[in-house]
Amino acid sequence: MQLLASLLCGFVFGCGLLVSGMVSPTKVLGFLDVLGDWDPSLAVVMAAAVTVTRAGFEIARRRGRPFLTKKYEWPTKTRIDAPLAFGAVVFGLGWGLAGLCPGPAVVNLATRSPQVLVFVAAMLTGMALHDLWRRGRTSAPHARGVTPAKADG
Amino acid sequence: MLTPTPLAKVFARFRVSWAVAEGCDLPATQPHLVNSMHNFTPLSAAIGGTLVGLAVALLMLTTGRIAGISGIVHGLISNAGGKSWRPAFVAGLVLAPLIAKLVGFTMPMPQIPASWVVTAGAGLLVGFGTRLGGGCTSGHGVCGIARLSLRSIAATLIFMGTAMVVVAIVRHGPAG
């Protein structure tokens, strides 16, 4: 059941990106191009998504527990720290260069576009490099008590 | 020439928005729309955003999990402890355009306006950055902002601001 629910949610999520046009790097870059012919569509997508999500999360909190599992896995981190800021800058650099973030990149795999295949392969590599780098730091003899971050999402 | 009624304008814009979404050429008979609307597609954006929100809310309500795509994709390559819900979610994402195609909604071939090297570099940056920062447009941008998490709001402002600066330099900078 959990698998089916996850599959369905992925499907609806993908349809949302598809319908909104956010799968198109051109469209996303049109939003990021504030000095050019600015296209605010992405802001509308986010506003609508946040509004619906907020309502859904409110219902979730009132229900006490999810339908299919024992408990909610709400993110616990609240600190605005250096990894968050540096990570966001690095992600922003890549997003601005290609116009792709992880969601649309994965949906675009369906087109079998060679550019997207290269991008996703590089993205997975970047994630693996991050894990290696973090492992190196935590296993170093003088590691300063760095623990692997529990991701927000 | 007849002045289009406001409703007709909205309808025409909706058609244009679908045309853009589907990667078709814009209707040559409506050049004024192309020039005046700046490619803004509020209706399809609102519908699509609502679907994204529904998916995120449903995943939390059913499985108690946050729909952060970078985290889910990362789970595919790390030993995140036998959680096959992640591959299922990713399969759903990829299935969306394939099933949409069956009902006549063909997804355009994505155009990344960058060389192979830059595309690969951008992928590396997105992969590394989203893990270091603990989330992307969905995990921080949608889920985090919906929880009113200051951490996620900060992350979203930073990555969005950085991306806007990059695009400004690439498109309007001295070399652009």
Contacts between the chains, C-beta under 8 A, distances in Angstrom:
chain1	res1	chain2	res2	distance
A	2	B	62	7.5
A	2	B	63	5.4
A	2	B	85	5.5
A	3	B	84	6.2
A	3	B	85	6.1
A	3	B	88	4.4
A	4	B	88	7.6
A	5	B	58	7.2
A	5	B	59	7.2
A	5	B	62	4.1
A	5	B	63	5.7
A	6	B	59	6.8
A	6	B	63	6.4
A	6	B	65	7.9
A	6	B	85	4.1
A	6	B	86	7.5
A	6	B	88	4.1
A	6	B	89	4.4
A	6	B	92	7.0
A	7	B	88	4.4
A	7	B	89	6.8
A	7	B	91	5.9
A	7	B	92	4.4
A	7	B	95	7.7
A	8	B	58	7.3
A	8	B	92	6.4
A	9	B	55	4.6
A	9	B	56	7.7
A	9	B	58	5.1
A	9	B	59	4.2
A	9	B	62	7.5
A	9	B	67	6.5
A	9	B	89	6.3
A	9	B	92	6.5
A	10	B	55	7.3
A	10	B	88	6.8
A	10	B	89	3.8
A	10	B	90	6.3
A	10	B	91	6.5
A	10	B	92	2.4
A	10	B	93	4.6
A	10	B	95	7.6
A	10	B	96	7.7
A	11	B	55	7.9
A	11	B	92	3.8
A	11	B	93	7.4
A	11	B	95	5.5
A	11	B	96	5.4
A	11	B	99	7.4
A	12	B	51	5.6
A	12	B	52	8.0
A	12	B	54	5.8
A	12	B	55	4.0
A	12	B	58	7.0
A	12	B	92	7.6
A	12	B	96	8.0
A	13	B	51	7.4
A	13	B	52	5.7
A	13	B	55	3.7
A	13	B	56	7.2
A	13	B	67	6.5
A	13	B	69	7.9
A	13	B	89	7.8
A	13	B	92	7.1
A	13	B	93	6.2
A	13	B	96	7.6
A	13	B	138	7.9
A	14	B	92	6.3
A	14	B	93	4.2
A	14	B	94	7.2
A	14	B	95	7.0
A	14	B	96	2.7
A	14	B	97	6.8
A	15	B	48	7.8
A	15	B	51	5.4
A	15	B	96	4.8
A	15	B	100	6.7
A	16	B	48	4.6
A	16	B	49	6.6
A	16	B	50	7.3
A	16	B	51	3.2
A	16	B	52	3.6
A	16	B	53	7.8
A	16	B	54	7.6
A	16	B	55	6.3
A	17	B	48	6.6
A	17	B	52	6.7
A	17	B	96	7.5
A	18	B	21	7.8
A	18	B	48	7.2
A	18	B	96	5.7
A	18	B	97	5.8
A	18	B	100	5.7
A	18	B	105	7.1
A	18	B	107	6.2
A	19	B	21	7.1
A	19	B	44	5.7
A	19	B	47	5.5
A	19	B	48	3.9
A	19	B	51	6.3
A	20	B	21	7.7
A	20	B	41	7.9
A	20	B	44	5.8
A	20	B	45	4.9
A	20	B	47	7.1
A	20	B	48	2.4
A	20	B	49	6.0
A	20	B	51	7.9
A	20	B	52	7.5
A	21	B	17	7.4
A	21	B	20	6.2
A	21	B	21	4.1
A	21	B	41	6.1
A	21	B	44	6.1
A	21	B	45	7.3
A	21	B	48	7.1
A	22	B	48	6.6
A	23	B	97	7.4
A	23	B	107	6.4
A	23	B	110	6.8
A	24	B	21	7.5
A	24	B	23	7.4
A	24	B	108	6.4
A	24	B	110	6.2
A	24	B	111	7.7
A	25	B	110	5.5
A	25	B	111	6.3
A	25	B	112	5.2
A	25	B	113	7.2
A	26	B	111	5.8
A	26	B	113	7.6
A	27	B	20	7.2
A	27	B	21	7.9
A	27	B	39	7.4
A	29	B	113	7.1
A	29	B	167	5.9
A	30	B	39	5.5
A	32	B	160	7.7
A	32	B	163	4.9
A	32	B	164	5.1
A	32	B	166	7.6
A	32	B	167	4.2
A	33	B	164	7.8
A	33	B	167	4.9
A	33	B	168	7.4
A	33	B	171	5.9
A	34	B	164	5.4
A	34	B	167	7.8
A	34	B	168	6.9
A	35	B	168	5.1
A	35	B	171	7.2
A	35	B	172	4.9
A	36	B	171	5.9
A	36	B	172	6.9
A	37	B	38	5.0
A	37	B	39	6.7
A	38	B	38	6.3
A	39	B	38	5.9
A	39	B	39	4.4
A	39	B	40	5.5
A	39	B	41	7.8
A	40	B	40	5.7
A	40	B	42	7.9
A	41	B	39	7.5
A	41	B	40	5.9
A	41	B	41	5.0
A	41	B	42	6.9
A	41	B	44	7.8
A	41	B	45	4.2
A	42	B	45	7.4
A	44	B	42	5.2
A	44	B	45	3.8
A	44	B	46	5.6
A	44	B	49	6.3
A	45	B	45	4.7
A	45	B	46	7.7
A	45	B	48	5.6
A	45	B	49	3.8
A	45	B	52	6.8
A	46	B	49	6.5
A	46	B	137	7.9
A	46	B	141	6.1
A	46	B	142	6.6
A	46	B	145	7.6
A	47	B	49	6.7
A	48	B	45	7.2
A	48	B	46	4.8
A	48	B	47	7.9
A	48	B	48	7.7
A	48	B	49	2.9
A	48	B	50	4.9
A	48	B	52	7.6
A	48	B	53	6.2
A	49	B	49	4.3
A	49	B	50	7.3
A	49	B	52	4.1
A	49	B	53	4.1
A	49	B	56	6.9
A	49	B	142	4.7
A	49	B	146	8.0
A	50	B	53	6.9
A	50	B	142	5.9
A	50	B	145	5.1
A	50	B	146	4.9
A	51	B	53	6.5
A	52	B	49	7.6
A	52	B	50	5.4
A	52	B	52	7.8
A	52	B	53	2.7
A	52	B	54	5.7
A	52	B	56	7.7
A	52	B	57	6.1
A	53	B	53	4.5
A	53	B	56	4.6
A	53	B	57	5.4
A	53	B	142	5.7
A	53	B	143	6.4
A	53	B	146	3.8
A	54	B	146	4.3
A	55	B	57	7.0
A	56	B	53	7.0
A	56	B	54	7.4
A	56	B	56	6.9
A	56	B	57	2.2
A	56	B	58	7.1
A	56	B	60	6.3
A	56	B	61	6.2
A	57	B	57	6.6
A	57	B	60	6.1
A	57	B	146	5.8
A	57	B	147	6.4
A	59	B	57	7.5
A	59	B	61	6.7
A	60	B	57	7.5
A	60	B	60	5.0
A	60	B	61	5.2
A	60	B	64	7.8
A	63	B	61	7.3
A	65	B	64	7.4
A	66	B	60	7.1
A	66	B	61	6.2
A	66	B	62	6.0
A	66	B	63	5.8
A	66	B	64	3.7
A	67	B	61	6.2
A	67	B	62	4.9
A	68	B	62	5.0
A	68	B	63	5.5
A	68	B	64	7.9
A	69	B	62	8.0
A	69	B	63	5.3
A	69	B	64	4.7
A	69	B	65	7.9
A	70	B	64	7.7
A	71	B	64	5.9
A	72	B	60	6.7
A	72	B	64	4.1
A	73	B	64	5.4
A	73	B	65	5.5
A	73	B	66	6.7
A	74	B	66	7.6
A	74	B	147	7.5
A	75	B	66	6.2
A	75	B	143	7.8
A	75	B	144	7.4
A	75	B	147	7.5
A	75	B	149	7.1
A	77	B	134	6.9
A	77	B	151	6.1
A	78	B	149	6.8
A	78	B	150	7.1
A	78	B	151	5.5
A	79	B	151	6.6
A	80	B	150	6.5
A	80	B	151	5.3
A	80	B	154	4.7
A	83	B	132	5.3
A	83	B	133	6.8
A	83	B	134	7.5
A	84	B	133	5.3
A	84	B	134	6.4
A	84	B	151	6.3
A	84	B	154	6.8
A	84	B	155	5.6
A	85	B	133	7.7
A	85	B	154	7.4
A	85	B	155	7.9
A	85	B	158	5.9
A	86	B	129	8.0
A	86	B	132	6.0
A	86	B	133	7.3
A	87	B	128	7.9
A	87	B	129	5.0
A	87	B	130	6.9
A	87	B	131	7.1
A	87	B	132	3.2
A	87	B	133	2.4
A	87	B	134	6.6
A	87	B	155	7.6
A	88	B	129	6.9
A	88	B	133	4.5
A	88	B	140	7.8
A	88	B	154	7.7
A	88	B	155	4.5
A	88	B	156	7.8
A	88	B	158	3.7
A	88	B	159	4.2
A	88	B	162	7.0
A	89	B	129	7.2
A	89	B	158	6.1
A	89	B	159	7.2
A	89	B	162	5.1
A	90	B	125	5.3
A	90	B	128	5.8
A	90	B	129	3.1
A	90	B	132	6.3
A	90	B	133	7.4
A	91	B	125	6.8
A	91	B	126	5.7
A	91	B	129	3.1
A	91	B	130	5.1
A	91	B	133	5.8
A	91	B	136	6.4
A	91	B	159	4.8
A	91	B	162	7.8
A	92	B	129	7.3
A	92	B	158	6.5
A	92	B	159	3.8
A	92	B	160	6.9
A	92	B	161	6.9
A	92	B	162	2.7
A	92	B	163	4.4
A	92	B	165	7.9
A	92	B	166	6.9
A	93	B	122	7.7
A	93	B	125	5.0
A	93	B	129	7.2
A	93	B	162	6.0
A	93	B	163	7.5
A	93	B	166	5.9
A	94	B	121	7.5
A	94	B	122	4.2
A	94	B	123	6.8
A	94	B	124	7.2
A	94	B	125	3.1
A	94	B	126	3.7
A	94	B	127	7.9
A	94	B	129	6.2
A	95	B	122	7.6
A	95	B	126	6.3
A	95	B	137	7.9
A	95	B	159	6.4
A	95	B	162	7.8
A	95	B	163	4.3
A	95	B	166	7.8
A	96	B	162	6.6
A	96	B	163	3.6
A	96	B	164	7.0
A	96	B	165	7.2
A	96	B	166	2.8
A	96	B	167	5.0
A	96	B	170	7.3
A	97	B	114	5.8
A	97	B	118	5.7
A	97	B	119	7.9
A	97	B	121	7.0
A	97	B	122	3.9
A	97	B	125	7.3
A	97	B	166	6.0
A	97	B	170	7.3
A	98	B	112	5.1
A	98	B	114	5.9
A	98	B	118	7.5
A	98	B	119	5.8
A	98	B	122	3.7
A	98	B	123	7.1
A	98	B	126	7.4
A	99	B	112	6.5
A	99	B	113	7.4
A	100	B	110	7.6
A	100	B	112	6.8
A	100	B	122	7.3
A	100	B	123	7.9
A	100	B	126	7.1
A	101	B	69	7.7
A	101	B	70	7.9
A	101	B	126	6.6
A	101	B	130	8.0
A	101	B	136	5.2
A	101	B	137	4.5
A	101	B	138	8.0
A	102	B	69	4.3
A	102	B	70	4.4
A	102	B	73	5.5
A	102	B	126	6.7
A	102	B	130	6.3
A	102	B	136	5.0
A	102	B	137	7.6
A	102	B	138	7.5
A	103	B	69	4.2
A	103	B	93	7.1
A	103	B	136	7.4
A	103	B	137	6.6
A	103	B	138	5.5
A	104	B	110	8.0
A	105	B	123	7.8
A	105	B	126	7.6
A	106	B	69	6.6
A	106	B	73	6.5
A	106	B	90	6.0
A	106	B	93	4.8
A	106	B	94	6.5
A	107	B	93	5.2
A	107	B	94	6.7
A	107	B	96	6.1
A	107	B	97	6.1
A	108	B	107	7.9
A	108	B	110	4.9
A	109	B	94	5.4
A	110	B	94	5.1
A	110	B	95	7.8
A	110	B	96	7.6
A	110	B	97	4.2
A	110	B	98	5.3
A	110	B	107	6.9
A	111	B	97	7.1
A	111	B	107	6.1
A	111	B	109	5.6
A	111	B	110	6.3
A	113	B	109	5.7
A	113	B	110	5.3
A	115	B	110	6.9
A	115	B	111	8.0
A	115	B	112	4.7
A	115	B	116	7.7
A	115	B	119	5.6
A	116	B	110	5.8
A	116	B	112	7.5
A	118	B	116	6.4
A	118	B	119	5.5
A	118	B	120	5.4
A	118	B	123	6.8
A	119	B	112	6.9
A	119	B	119	5.4
A	119	B	120	7.2
A	119	B	122	6.6
A	119	B	123	4.1
A	119	B	126	7.8
A	120	B	123	6.7
A	121	B	120	7.9
A	121	B	123	6.9
A	122	B	119	7.5
A	122	B	120	4.4
A	122	B	121	7.3
A	122	B	122	7.4
A	122	B	123	2.8
A	122	B	124	4.8
A	122	B	127	6.7
A	123	B	73	7.4
A	123	B	123	4.3
A	123	B	124	7.3
A	123	B	126	5.2
A	123	B	127	3.9
A	124	B	73	7.3
A	124	B	76	7.8
A	124	B	77	5.7
A	124	B	127	6.2
A	125	B	123	7.4
A	125	B	124	6.2
A	125	B	127	6.4
A	126	B	123	6.4
A	126	B	124	4.1
A	126	B	125	6.6
A	126	B	126	6.5
A	126	B	127	2.4
A	126	B	128	3.9
A	126	B	129	7.6
A	126	B	131	7.5
A	127	B	70	7.8
A	127	B	73	7.3
A	127	B	74	4.9
A	127	B	77	6.3
A	127	B	78	7.9
A	127	B	127	4.2
A	127	B	128	7.0
A	127	B	130	7.5
A	127	B	131	5.2
A	128	B	77	5.9
A	128	B	127	7.8
A	129	B	124	7.3
A	129	B	127	7.5
A	129	B	128	5.9
A	130	B	127	7.1
A	130	B	128	4.8
A	130	B	131	4.0
A	130	B	132	5.9
A	131	B	78	6.2
A	131	B	131	7.2
A	149	B	134	5.8
A	150	B	134	8.0
A	151	B	68	6.9
A	151	B	70	7.8
A	151	B	71	4.6
A	151	B	74	7.2
A	151	B	131	7.3
A	151	B	134	4.6
A	151	B	135	6.5
A	151	B	139	7.2
A	152	B	66	7.2
A	152	B	68	6.5
A	152	B	71	7.5
A	152	B	134	4.3
A	152	B	135	4.2
A	152	B	139	5.2
A	152	B	140	6.2
A	152	B	143	7.6
A	152	B	144	6.1
A	152	B	149	7.7
A	152	B	151	7.2
A	152	B	152	6.4
A	152	B	155	7.9
A	153	B	66	4.6
A	153	B	67	7.2
A	153	B	68	2.0
A	153	B	69	7.9
A	153	B	70	7.1
A	153	B	71	4.9
A	153	B	134	7.3
A	153	B	135	4.1
A	153	B	136	7.4
A	153	B	138	6.3
A	153	B	139	1.9
A	153	B	140	6.5
A	153	B	143	5.2
A	153	B	144	6.9
